[in-house]
Amino acid sequence: IHRQPWPTTDLLNAAAAGTSPAILSDCGNAVSVLRKLKTEAKVPMKTPIIAATLAVPEVSFDGVVAGRRDIAEAGKVADLKIVEATGPVELDIQGGITAQSHTLGTLEQP
């Protein structure tokens, strides 16, 4: 029998106060691009990325720049650069965000 009160979203709502859902979506797409790099390289998600450059469409650029530090932390990126995408973009695929370049690190063995 569950005797504790059910969790509420109050804490999350307070933490996200004033944050646009679009920014959260844009940052999520950026993290997804970084995770895809690791998946395609067949390395663990814990693998650090030494450097990465993400090309971001104009519509998402400000949001990704605002979340840059969190994106880098989530993706374990030491040096994250964000540039504006040029040319046509596929907004339906990860919000049009692409990795222009990246260098994977290695996991340190204990």
Secondary structure, DSSP 8 states (H G I E B T S, - for coil): ---S----SHHHHHHTTT--HHHHHHHHHHHHHHHHHHHHTT--TT--EEEEEEEE-HHHHHHHHHTHHHHHHHHTEEEEEEEE--S---TTTGGG-EEEEEEE------
